[in-house]
Amino acid sequence: MVGLLALAALAALALALHLQLSLFTPLPRRALRVLMYHQVTTGPAGRYSIPAEALRRQILWLRAHGYALVSLPQVLAAVENGGPLPDRGVLLTFDDGTTDALEVLHPLLRGLGARGALFAVPGWAGSVRELGGRRVPVLDAAGLRAAAASLDIGLHGHEHLDLRRLEPEEVEAELARAAKWLEQHGVPHLPALAYPFGAYPRKDPARRVAFLEAVRRAGVVAAFRIGNRVNPLPLSAPLEIHRTEIRGDEPFWVFRWKVRTGRLRAL
């Protein structure tokens, strides 16, 4: 018991020292923060599900502390033609397109006069999936069209495949299939992609180049990875934009810290 208490005390001390040292970590003066969420619920919090009131509190805090919510079209304009982004811009992104995006998130954003980006998985449309330990329904085409009133729709693959395991021509076909489905079903969407599982080949330089070329050939203008970092402006690698995971089961101070630095870095 004494040993466990000592370990806990050391861990708390290490975290406190880390936070103090991180206060002096230089951050870019102009940066885009991209926050990654999944489900927004009226129920309990979980890693992949954030209660609506918690999200509301976060959005209000961002506005009160000098952060500017930006939309996915603004980010695409910055990539394509150098359109301006605010120095402390924040893009809210939501993955998978479960029905809470329309039932809970849509009215929340409308009530706050805010927009977000929803990365949909057309191959899942109208089905029930096991996500984050819960069985949750996914929006069908009509639901996606309705959600587009407050959410800009982007791609999350067609079947949520791990794109790292595909050959470049398969990557291109997977993304083209997703875009074609959205077009055929009248769902307005933008040439933006959130990599399924947040991942793409990075360790092999030649494979990485071939992969990104396939993404470009599929018509993608901006793509988002999980990097848990802020993105200095102007965006120098538009197919490798970092997102920061915002978990529903973390305390509010962790959210504030992640907005500042992108993540809680280990010592």
Secondary structure, 3 states (H helix, E strand, C coil): CHHHHHHHHHHHHHHHHHHHHHCCCCCCCCEEEEEEECEEECCCCECCEEEHHHHHHHHHHHHHCCCEEECHHHHHHHHHHCCCCCCEEEEEEEEECECHHHHHHHHHHHHHCCCEEEEECHHHCCCEEEECCEEEEECCHHHHHHHCCCEEEEECCCCCCCHHHCCHHHHHHHHHHHHHHHHHCCCCCCCEEECHHHCCCCCCHHHHHHHHHHHHHCCCCEEEEECCCCEECCCCCCCCEEEEECCCCCCHHHHHHHHHHCCCCCC
